[in-house]
């Protein structure tokens, strides 16, 4: 029997791609959506709710690609019924992150600011490289389409945190820049334009040479497929908090 999925943010660009990825799978189906309007995405046929308390079909799992406010609302629904949830929404505040960690003691929770398998590999690379190049000037730049609301991107923040944690949280994160650069900074800068799916560049500037590591996403379908893979993984768990690092360990 196919696993029943509720897609939170089903009318957004990523929500529609997640619905398509689920439709193309052999083991899952979308039974409902949650969004700010009661409109089913074109080409699909399932009920869409604007109020989580009105959802009467209880899914096996939730995939959330929405907004921080919508994530908080669907999390309450997930908590009430102990439904496993994959949270791929970016721009979440610290309170919501704490809720995710707390809820994971009751049911499985998967959270990542980027659902790309390659970005997860990039994080592991940075953990090693950062220690070797701790004395360099570290800068992260990211480019996304002109409709993206959060800046810097959740992925850029995640990469900066990865580097800083590897260095014992000895660096200060600086968003944008004015004036002279300080030695202990990790700079983050954002570019918005066109229809670029996502590009992240990490540079380690030394006195005589620079190391640059870059990841480019050509299609948002990568994130949708990653979310479905995460959902499939999460359905094998009883409770706990999981990230893309856990998926890497499976491969």
N, C-alpha and C positions, 0 to 999 in steps of 0.2 A: 504494500500500500504506500502511495506517495505521501511524503511529509507535507503538512499543511503550513504555509508561510503567510504571515501578515507583513506587508511592506509599508513601513512608515516613511512618508515623503514620496508616495507612489507617483505623484504628478510632476515631480521635479525631474531634471535631466537624468540624474543618477538613479532615481526611483524607477523610471521607465526602463532604463537599461537593466536594472536588477530584475524587474518583471520579465523582461525578454530572456535573460540568462536562466531564470527559473523555468520558464516555458520550454526552453531548449534542453532542460535536464530531463532525465528519465525517472528521477526519484523524488521530485518536489513539484508542488503546484501552489499558485497564489490563491488563497481563499478570501482575502480581504485587504483593503488598503486603509491607511490613515493619512489625512492631509487636511489643509485648511479649507478646501472646497469639496463638495460632494460630487465629484466628477471622476469618472473612470478613465484612465489613460486610453487614447485611441488604439484600437486593435485588441483590447482586453475586455473581459467580462467578469467583474467581481464587485461586490459592494464596497463603497468607500465611506469612511466615517470621519466626522470632524470632532466627535466626542468619544474618547476611549470607553467611557462608561456605557455607551450604547452598543458596543461590539458584543454580539452574542455567539459568534462562532469562535471558539477558543482554538488558536493555532498551536502547532507543535513548536514553532519558533518564530521570532520576529527579526527582521532585518531593517535597521534604521539608518536611512540616508536622508535626514531632514534638516531641521534647524535646532539650535540649542533649546529653545522654548518647547518645540514639539517633542524633542527627546525627553525632556523632563516629564511631559504628560504621558507619553507611551511607556516610560519606565514605571510609572505608578500602576498602569495596567499590567505590565509584566510582573511586577512585585505581587500584586493581588492574586495572581494565578500561577505564580512560580514558573513563568514561561522563559526559556532560554532566549537570550537576545544578543544580536550582533550590532554593535554601535559603531557606525562609520561616520557619524556627523562630526564636523570639526567646529572649533570655536567654543567648546564646552568650558564652563567655569570650574573652579576648584570644588565647589559644593557638589556639582554633578559628578565629578570624578570620585569624590568621597562616597557618594551614593552607590556608584557602580561597584566600588570595592566592598561596600557593606552588603549590597544585594548578592554579591558573589558567594557570600556565606550561606545563602539560601538556595540559589539556582545558578546555572552556568551563565557567565557573562563574558563576551568577547569584545574588546575595544581596541581600535587602532585609528589614528588620524590619517593613515594611508593604507589601503588594502592591497597594494602591489607587493608581490613576493620579492621582486628585485629590490624594492626600497628596504624591505626587511633585511635582505642580504647586505645592502649598503650600510645599514646601521651597525651590523657586525663588523664590517670593514673599518668603519670610523672608530669603533672602540679600540682597535689596535693601532691605527694610524695616528690617532690623536695623542696617545701616550708617547709615541716616537717623535712627534712634532709638537710637543707641548710648548716650546719656546717661540713658535712662529705666531704671526698675526693671522687669526682665523676669521674668515668672512663667509657668510652663507647668503646667496642671492636666489630668489625664486621668481618665476614668471608664470602667470596664469591668464585665462580668458577674462574679458572685461566685465563678466557678470559675477565673479567671485566676490563674496561679501567680506570674508575675513582676510586680514593682512597684518603681519606675515601669515602665510599658510600654516595650517596645523602640522603639515609635514616638516616645514622649515623649523618650527618650534621643537618638534620631536627630534630632529637631527641635532639641533643646538643642545637640547637637553642630554642627548646621547653622548655628545662630545664632552659636555661639562661634567657629567657624572663620571666619565672615564678619567677626568682630570681632578677628581675629588671636589667637584663644585667650586673650583677656585676662580672661575671666570664670571664676569658680569655680562648679561645679555643686553645688547643695545639695539633697539628697533629704530632703523633710520639713523642718520648721523648728522650732527652739526658740530663744527669745530674739530679740534685735534683728536686723533685716535689715541686711546690709552692702551697700555700694553696688555692689561688683563681682560680685554674685551673679546666677546664673540659678536660680530656685527651681523645683523639680519636686514636685508633690503628686499623690497617687493616691486615688481613691474606688472601692470595690468594692461592687457590689450588683445584685441582680436578674439580668436577662438582656440588659443593654445591650451591643450589639456593639462599640461604641467611640466615644469622644468626646474630642477634644483641643482645648484652648483656650490660645492664646498671648496674653498681655496685656503691653502696653508702657505702664507707668504714668509719666506726666509730672507736673509740678507743677500744671498747669492742665487737662490732658485725658488721656484714656486711649484707646489704640487696641487693639481686641480682634479677633483673627482666630480663627475656630472651624471645625473640621471634624467632622462627625457621620456615622458609618456606621450605616445602618439595617438592613443585612443582611450577614452574613458571606460570602454568595455573591460579593460584590465581590472579596474576597481570593482565593477559589478561581478566579474568572475571570481575575484578574490573574496568578495563578501559571501558568495554562494559556497565557495570552498570552506570558508570559516564557519558557515552555518552547518555544513555537513559534518565538520569536525566537532562542533559544539554539541551536536545531537548525540554524540557518544559519551558525553560527560554528565555527571550528576550535579555537580556544583563546582565553583571555583572561578577565578579571574584569569582570562587567557588573552594573549596578544599574538601578533604575527610571528614572534619568536618561537611560539609553540608549534606553529605550522611548519616553520623551517626545520625544527627538530624531527618532524615526521618524514622528511624527504631525505 
